[in-house]
Amino acid sequence: MVMPAPLAPAVLAAADGPASTAGAGPAFSPLYQQIKALITRSLQSGEWKPGEAIPSEIELAARYKVSQGTVRKAIDAMADENLLVRRQGKGTFVATHAEEKIAWRFLRLMADDGDLGGATRHFIDCRRLRPPADVARTLELKAGDTAVQVRRLLHFRRVPVVLDDIWLPAALFKGLTAERLSDYRGPMYGLFETEFGVRMIRAEEQIRAVAADAAAAELLKVAVGSPLLSVERLSRTYGDKPVELRRGLYNTAAHYYRNELS
């Protein structure tokens, strides 16, 4: 999700007229997209935190000097992107990875019988180190920056199914340890959100088939050379900033990768 350049409320014309800035060219994004950018900027700054209610559509319309319909369209778009959550009769809230429908938003693995069941996690390692060049480049780290590497297994029905190597910018995750990860009972992204202020907004993936090497085979309890699904996911936060590189190996003997296209 590439957000339009942040705009100050003052540049938005009243009565939903076209937005402009002094000495600048015309704004080509629709007005609701400009409102969406302003609301997103408030989320990024922490004005409204995950799980908190945002002001009503009427209040936001007055704040930005636009119609309620324009605000509603902006909020609808943000709800579609899981940035906001509408709750009937209660209002609109900042989405959080602690919510059930969002907790496993990026995990598209399904059991062949349709029931994924509860996942259990086993953290193998969590350490700080100088990342490989390709990892540093993908996470847009500067020379000399360190990263946190987390290795974990996901079990479904007590069977190891996913082996993850997770890379995080160390500067954003000070104090992250394997013990802290293990003690947290919610989803991993919920911990990142509540304890470190890093919210995963969107992700992109590359998927390919690979053969299990000896190390992966031992951890996933499969034979060396068994087919695995390699899923490399780059997750981004506000401003399209990369904040997590996750390289997973999936045993799909009893599972499949499911995606919805529209």
Sequence and secondary structure as in RCSB ss.txt:
>XXXX:A:sequence
MVMPAPLAPAVLAAADGPASTAGAGPAFSPLYQQIKALITRSLQSGEWKPGEAIPSEIELAARYKVSQGTVRKAI
DAMADENLLVRRQGKGTFVATHAEEKIAWRFLRLMADDGDLGGATRHFIDCRRLRPPADVARTLELKAGDTAVQV
RRLLHFRRVPVVLDDIWLPAALFKGLTAERLSDYRGPMYGLFETEFGVRMIRAEEQIRAVAADAAAAELLKVAVG
SPLLSVERLSRTYGDKPVELRRGLYNTAAHYYRNELS
>XXXX:A:secstr
        GGGS GGG     TTS    S HHHHHHHHHHHHHHHTSS TT B   HHHHHHHHTS HHHHHHHH
HHHHHTTSEEEETTTEEEE  TTSHHHHTTT  EEETTS    EEEEEEEEEEE   HHHHHHTT  TT  EEEE
EEEEEETTEEEEEEEEEEEGGG TT  HHHHHH  S HHHHHHHHH     EEEEEEEEEE  HHHHHHHT  TT
 EEEEEEEEEE GGG EEEEEEEEE  SSEEE     
